[in-house]
């Protein structure tokens, strides 16, 4: 006992002992929690995987979770289950397509079962890509079944590819059509006395409209209505064709929904069955019994049908490939570039000019025979887009053909990059174009003055202190910024014209920020061919005159900390995210605000040194 402790009274010593005990218990609890987390990480990352076998005559179970993406984004910071920001689960399209294609030629796989309840969302082009793989599977004369408690619009698009579609009697089929809506902030900015300075070229470049208007401009309304109706036509034509329904069946079903429900006593499931969108209504237990009768009972779990999960099957077959002595020597490189385009380094899920540039340079060092760049981006920094395009040009100069495969979106800065390829492929439902430039930033001098905060000082020129957020923007500075936007737009037109064997004047007619579907862009000459990633790879092989080749994915190596965060996210966050949002209304409400606030934060993240952006606001394919 120390001298100071001896001089304390009994009451102080008593409460001090309690405080010390609480501190000791807190440290023990924290250390135990830390050890449990380390143990979990070790098992998740370094633990041996369960031996996977493919049962003879099994079904391939395709049950994607979360959102379909071209590149899985990298979680950052604290995992969601420990209080960090929530991150929706993601499933890579290429993994699903590869698994289905391998199963089509595998004699051990007898059928394909689509379980789509946990598919949270996907753009039409990604659904089409998976759907085309399902069609190739059906061409091998193996049956395809789709099971769902409910079907959203996206889920049903995939389900419609099945030979038989089963819906829960308590379920629903929700078809609503496509829409594009957003918030507008002008009146709010006026009330807050925030001055938002906008510089742009093109009547259709509407990224900045939320800060300058309280509603959609006529030009934006016209442009967005055009591509939305084209995508909806793609959706309805494919669904009615796959289900052998009349051409207007989907539109009539949506338009007559109240009458359809009334005719079936309010039952969504019966309405779907009556209109031939599903084949049978089955409860979960009945659906499982049906699958057991069709494909057999699982040996491992008698309550399940005989199956193997698509991702387990893909890992199993890839491991088998490693022992194949007939590996091809010729390689085609494949790089995925997904997300907003920023200057510098960026994690997976974003496109950094430096990080993507390194991957393209790595492809040259590997001496691949051809390079396919998959772009899924609405744009971002003009400076970063040009830096990436220069890397593609360097690759072509090295004698390596570059083929671009557009994903759901390759617009604005995404198209800027695509212009650096030898050939461009797009899906019919790709969103592309949006050739235009803008600059934008706010100043708060009036807001601060209203609060009694003023800014004053001296400078050696009129432009000194120009870009301060607490000072008014001088007229000369505004003129400089507008000229920069116009110069960048002219540069954009010129590089597109050179890539497409046209003239800046002709490109201007279809530019000005106008958004096009892949099918429309093909007719306008902005893309060379319509097709998916497999088609683009085959085209690259043909250009490089290759018959036998392997496709090598070139990806950035994750750091140890990134591997830990991804393992935590994939093994825990993905499983509990939906439960957390359903049981925390305030958290769900806050999540609903994020899309509205995202544009404000996004401009800052692009890090363009000249504050010039080639970004499409509406280019998020439905």
Beta strands, then each sheet from edge to edge (+ up, - down):
strand 1: 58-62
strand 2: 66-69
strand 3: 90-92
strand 4: 109-115
strand 5: 119-121
strand 6: 143-148
strand 7: 164-167
strand 8: 195-201
strand 9: 280-281
strand 10: 307-309
strand 11: 331-338
strand 12: 341-342
strand 13: 351-352
strand 14: 370-377
strand 15: 379-381
strand 16: 401-411
strand 17: 423-426
strand 18: 431-433
strand 19: 437-443
strand 20: 515-517
strand 21: 529-530
strand 22: 550-553
strand 23: 613-615
sheet 1: 9+ 7+ 6+ 4+ 1+ 10+
sheet 2: 3+ 2+ 5+
sheet 3: 8+ 19-
sheet 4: 20+ 18- 16- 14- 11- 22-
sheet 5: 12+ 13+
sheet 6: 15+ 23-
sheet 7: 20+ 18- 16- 17- 21-
end
